[in-house]
Amino acid sequence: MSPSESKIHVAVVGAGIAGLAIAVALRRCPQYAVTVYERRAAHLQEPSAGFGIRDHGVTVLKKLGIHRKDVKGVMAAADGEVPLWLLVRQDLREALLRRLAVVGETLTPIEVVFDANVTTVEPEIGAIHWSLVGADGIHSRTRPIIVSDHPEPIPSGVSLFRFDLPMGTVKVAMAEDHEAQAILSDGPEGVFGSIFTAGNGDLRHVVVYPCRDFTQVNFAIGIPDSFVHNSGTLCHSWTADGSTDDLLRALQGFPHWLIEVVCHASFLKLFQVRDVKPLQSYFKGNTVVIGDAAHAMVPYQGQGANQALEDADGLCDLLADADDPSHISEILRLWDSVRRPRASAIQEQSRDSLLRITTKGTGQSILAVEPHVPIKEVLLQRAS
């Protein structure tokens, strides 16, 4: 039997954060041969969307060999014990791809196949792969195989305009607003991301923070779907174009510098914020879903990427102990028993946080996420 034939073959569908994270993690496990299938071409860039990685996500990234400088992350203000990196999705994805390319005697090579259109999934043991990991996002083709009657993603009632601008451009727009300038200042404990709201309870809000080593400023501007002129065309897509007129109309009553900033944004993207109801299971047979395929959530606790990283870390920790393909399904059951309750609770909390966006409750909600406990510690606590 060749070395390849003796390995446990794993297919990962999707080369986003979740899929690449589990692939990088499994490089430490020599018993696996992992192939990642991505439907997009290799040269396509991720939308330039900013997001935050909290303490538990930071811990996972460091285990994967990724540090803040590798993703040009900005350290957000925290209490010194809870790090928060502000970064751009494309920078993290590129860092994960670089980790896949690192050569080392103890690291198993990983193949990434781009332009791969995976149309069917078999949840039990297949002829080629012993296990399949569905990391194919909110519109997952893997999820219906596991939970066939699960409803489609649900609109939250809010859509987000996303764009970023050079730091210098934003500072010029803020020139007369010294209070606003403070949100882009780098203090000894890091920066503060800021949330501006309309003040009348209609869920209009603006989230602003620096990223990419302070060279760019990320903007996420939320508006009720009813503010979109042609709301029938709304979709959950990072690449759908947004209307400057719709955005300017929605920003009436906000600080003037925001109006100036929008006038500089040449590539406005608009996507309808959606999530999915908690699943009854994240696995079936030897197939499992992770990341948005398992627990897509609205971004109002900043937990989407963090939960994807927790998924990958916990799954790898358990798979590392397996040396027989017949054990895979039981490992997935154990992983599901720990990860699904936590991620499902955060899904619900995130939607509640959206409804509190007009109050100080959102910031408190973000900080209120229960600390992450490594999956093996949870299982040991159960057994004792």
C-alpha positions in Angstrom: 0.0 0.0 0.0 1.4 3.4 -1.0 1.7 6.2 1.7 -1.2 8.0 0.0 -3.4 5.0 0.1 -2.8 4.5 3.8 -3.9 8.0 4.8 -7.4 9.1 5.7 -8.6 11.3 2.8 -10.5 14.4 3.7 -12.2 16.8 1.2 -12.8 20.4 2.3 -15.4 22.3 0.2 -14.7 26.0 0.3 -11.5 28.0 0.7 -12.8 30.8 2.9 -11.7 31.3 6.4 -13.3 28.2 7.8 -12.1 25.9 5.1 -8.5 27.2 5.0 -8.3 27.2 8.8 -9.2 23.5 9.1 -6.8 22.7 6.2 -3.9 24.5 7.9 -4.7 22.8 11.2 -4.8 19.3 9.8 -1.3 19.8 8.4 -0.1 18.9 11.9 -1.8 15.5 11.5 0.3 13.2 9.2 -2.5 10.5 9.0 -4.6 12.8 6.8 -4.5 13.7 3.1 -6.5 16.8 2.7 -7.8 18.4 -0.5 -9.5 21.8 -0.6 -12.0 22.5 -3.4 -12.8 26.1 -4.1 -15.4 27.1 -6.8 -13.7 30.5 -7.5 -10.6 31.1 -9.5 -7.3 31.4 -7.7 -6.8 35.1 -8.7 -10.1 36.4 -7.4 -9.9 38.7 -4.4 -12.1 38.6 -1.3 -14.3 41.7 -0.9 -12.4 44.3 1.1 -14.5 43.8 4.2 -13.1 44.5 7.7 -13.9 42.5 10.8 -12.6 41.7 14.2 -10.9 38.6 15.7 -11.5 38.3 19.4 -9.3 36.7 22.0 -10.3 33.1 21.3 -9.9 33.6 17.6 -6.5 35.2 18.2 -5.4 32.1 20.1 -6.4 29.8 17.3 -4.6 31.9 14.7 -1.4 31.8 16.7 -1.7 28.0 16.9 -1.9 28.1 13.1 1.3 30.2 13.0 -0.4 33.5 12.1 0.4 36.6 14.1 -1.0 40.1 14.0 1.8 41.4 11.6 0.9 38.7 9.2 -2.6 40.1 8.7 -1.7 43.8 9.1 -4.0 43.8 12.1 -4.8 46.8 14.2 -5.0 46.1 17.9 -8.3 47.4 19.3 -8.6 48.8 22.8 -9.2 46.1 25.3 -8.4 45.5 29.0 -5.0 44.0 28.2 -6.4 40.4 28.7 -8.8 40.3 25.8 -7.0 41.1 22.5 -9.0 42.1 19.5 -7.5 42.4 16.0 -9.2 44.6 13.4 -8.3 43.3 9.9 -9.5 42.8 6.4 -10.9 39.4 5.2 -8.5 39.2 2.2 -5.4 39.7 4.4 -6.4 36.8 6.6 -7.3 34.5 3.7 -3.9 35.3 2.1 -2.1 34.5 5.4 -3.9 31.2 5.6 -2.9 30.3 2.1 0.7 31.2 2.9 0.6 28.8 5.8 -0.6 26.1 3.5 2.5 26.7 1.3 5.0 26.4 4.1 7.3 23.4 3.7 8.3 21.4 6.8 9.2 17.9 7.7 6.3 17.7 10.2 3.7 19.4 8.0 1.5 17.4 5.6 1.2 19.0 2.1 -2.3 20.2 1.3 -3.7 20.5 -2.2 -6.1 23.4 -3.1 -8.1 23.0 -6.3 -9.6 26.2 -7.6 -12.4 26.5 -10.2 -13.9 23.3 -8.6 -17.7 23.1 -8.9 -18.8 20.6 -6.3 -22.4 19.8 -7.1 -23.2 16.6 -5.1 -22.2 15.4 -1.7 -22.5 11.9 -0.2 -22.7 12.1 3.6 -21.5 8.6 4.2 -18.1 7.1 3.3 -17.3 7.9 -0.3 -15.1 6.1 -2.9 -12.4 8.8 -2.8 -12.7 10.7 0.5 -13.4 9.2 3.9 -14.7 12.5 5.3 -16.1 15.7 3.8 -16.0 19.1 5.5 -18.5 21.6 4.1 -17.1 25.1 4.6 -19.1 26.5 1.7 -20.8 29.4 3.3 -24.3 30.6 4.0 -25.5 29.2 0.7 -24.0 25.8 1.4 -24.7 22.9 -0.8 -23.4 20.6 2.0 -25.9 21.7 4.6 -29.1 20.3 2.9 -27.5 16.9 2.8 -27.1 17.0 6.6 -30.4 18.7 7.4 -32.7 18.3 4.4 -35.7 20.2 5.7 -33.8 23.2 7.0 -35.1 26.6 5.7 -33.2 29.0 3.6 -31.2 31.9 5.1 -33.5 34.5 6.7 -33.2 38.3 6.1 -32.7 40.2 9.3 -34.4 43.4 8.0 -31.1 45.3 7.7 -28.7 45.7 4.8 -25.1 46.8 5.0 -23.1 49.1 2.8 -19.4 48.1 3.0 -16.4 50.1 1.8 -13.0 51.2 2.9 -11.0 54.3 2.2 -7.4 55.5 2.7 -6.7 56.8 6.1 -5.6 60.2 4.7 -8.9 60.7 2.8 -10.9 60.0 6.0 -8.8 62.3 8.1 -9.3 65.2 5.7 -13.1 64.6 5.8 -12.9 64.7 9.6 -10.7 67.8 9.8 -13.4 69.9 11.5 -14.6 67.2 13.8 -12.0 66.6 16.5 -14.2 64.1 18.4 -14.4 62.0 15.3 -10.7 62.1 14.8 -10.1 60.4 18.1 -11.6 57.1 16.9 -8.6 56.8 14.5 -5.9 57.6 17.0 -3.5 54.8 18.1 -3.3 54.9 21.9 -1.2 52.8 24.2 -4.0 50.3 24.6 -5.1 50.3 21.0 -7.9 52.0 19.1 -11.6 52.1 19.7 -14.0 51.0 16.9 -17.0 53.4 16.9 -20.7 52.9 16.3 -22.9 55.9 15.3 -26.6 55.6 15.3 -29.5 57.6 13.9 -30.9 58.2 17.4 -34.5 57.6 16.5 -34.6 53.8 16.9 -34.9 52.9 13.2 -31.7 50.7 13.2 -29.6 53.0 10.9 -26.0 52.8 12.1 -22.4 53.3 11.1 -19.5 51.2 12.3 -16.0 52.7 11.7 -12.5 51.4 12.6 -9.0 51.5 11.1 -7.3 48.4 9.6 -4.3 47.4 7.5 -1.7 48.8 9.8 -3.6 52.1 10.0 -3.5 52.7 6.2 -7.2 52.1 5.7 -10.5 52.8 7.4 -13.3 50.3 7.2 -17.0 51.4 7.0 -20.0 49.3 7.6 -23.2 51.3 7.3 -26.5 49.5 8.2 -29.9 50.6 7.0 -33.3 49.1 7.2 -34.2 47.2 4.0 -37.1 49.7 3.5 -34.5 52.5 2.9 -33.3 50.7 -0.3 -35.0 52.2 -3.3 -35.2 48.9 -5.2 -35.4 46.6 -2.2 -36.7 43.7 -4.3 -33.1 43.3 -5.7 -31.5 42.8 -2.3 -29.3 39.7 -2.0 -26.8 38.2 0.4 -23.7 38.8 -1.8 -20.5 40.6 -0.9 -20.2 41.8 -4.5 -23.6 43.4 -5.2 -23.4 47.1 -6.1 -25.0 49.6 -3.8 -26.5 53.0 -4.6 -24.8 56.2 -3.4 -28.2 57.9 -3.5 -29.8 55.3 -1.2 -26.8 55.7 1.2 -26.8 59.5 1.3 -30.6 59.5 1.9 -30.1 57.0 4.8 -27.4 59.2 6.3 -29.6 62.2 6.9 -29.0 63.4 10.4 -25.5 61.8 10.8 -22.3 63.9 11.2 -21.4 65.9 8.1 -18.0 64.2 7.7 -19.8 60.9 7.0 -21.5 62.5 4.0 -18.1 63.7 2.7 -16.6 60.2 3.2 -19.4 58.6 1.2 -18.7 60.9 -1.7 -15.2 59.5 -1.9 -16.4 55.9 -1.9 -16.1 54.7 -5.5 -16.9 51.0 -5.0 -20.0 50.7 -2.8 -21.1 47.2 -2.1 -24.5 46.4 -0.5 -25.6 43.1 0.9 -28.6 42.0 2.8 -27.7 40.7 6.3 -29.1 37.2 6.7 -28.6 34.3 9.1 -29.9 30.8 9.5 -31.8 29.2 12.3 -29.8 26.9 14.5 -29.4 23.5 12.9 -30.4 20.2 14.6 -27.1 18.7 13.6 -23.8 19.8 12.1 -22.9 16.3 10.8 -24.3 13.2 9.2 -22.2 10.1 8.7 -18.7 11.3 7.8 -19.8 14.7 6.6 -19.7 17.9 8.7 -20.4 21.6 8.1 -18.4 24.4 9.7 -18.3 28.2 9.6 -21.2 29.9 7.9 -22.4 26.6 6.4 -23.2 25.5 9.9 -24.1 28.7 11.8 -24.3 31.8 9.7 -25.0 34.7 12.0 -25.5 38.4 11.8 -22.3 40.4 12.5 -23.5 42.2 15.6 -21.4 40.3 18.1 -18.4 40.1 15.7 -18.4 36.4 16.0 -18.7 34.9 12.5 -15.0 34.4 11.8 -14.2 33.6 15.4 -16.7 30.8 15.5 -15.3 29.5 12.2 -11.9 29.4 13.8 -13.2 27.6 16.9 -14.8 25.1 14.6 -11.6 24.3 12.9 -9.5 24.2 16.1 -11.9 21.9 17.9 -12.3 19.6 14.9 -8.6 19.2 14.4 -8.0 18.6 18.1 -10.3 15.6 18.0 -9.3 14.3 14.5 -5.7 14.3 15.6 -6.4 11.3 17.8 -8.0 9.2 15.0 -6.0 6.7 13.0 -8.9 4.7 11.6 -11.6 6.0 9.2 -14.2 4.1 11.0 -13.8 6.4 14.0 -14.6 9.6 12.0 -18.4 9.6 12.6 -18.0 9.2 16.3 -15.5 12.1 16.4 -17.9 14.3 14.5 -20.6 13.4 17.0 -18.5 14.5 19.9 -17.4 17.7 18.1 -21.1 18.5 17.3 -22.1 17.9 20.9 -19.8 20.7 22.1 -19.7 23.1 19.2 -23.3 23.2 18.2 -24.8 24.4 21.5 -22.2 27.2 21.8 -22.5 28.4 18.2 -26.3 28.2 18.2 -26.4 30.4 21.4 -24.2 32.9 19.8 -26.4 33.0 16.6 -29.3 33.9 18.8 -27.3 36.5 20.8 -26.1 38.1 17.7 -29.6 38.7 16.4 -30.6 40.2 19.8 -27.5 42.4 19.6 -28.7 43.8 16.2 -32.0 44.8 17.8 -30.1 46.7 20.4 -27.9 48.6 18.0 -29.5 51.9 18.9 -28.5 51.5 22.6 -25.3 50.9 24.5 -26.4 47.3 24.8 -24.6 46.3 21.6 -21.1 47.0 23.0 -22.0 45.2 26.2 -23.3 42.3 24.1 -20.1 41.9 22.1 -18.1 41.7 25.3 -20.5 39.3 26.9 -19.7 36.3 24.7 -18.9 33.4 27.0 -15.1 32.6 27.0 -14.0 29.8 24.7 -13.0 26.5 26.4 -10.9 24.1 24.3 -13.0 21.1 23.2 -11.0 18.5 25.0 -11.3 20.4 28.3 -15.1 20.5 27.8 -15.2 16.7 27.2 -13.0 16.0 30.3 -15.3 18.2 32.4 -18.3 16.2 31.3 -16.6 12.9 32.0 -15.5 13.9 35.6 
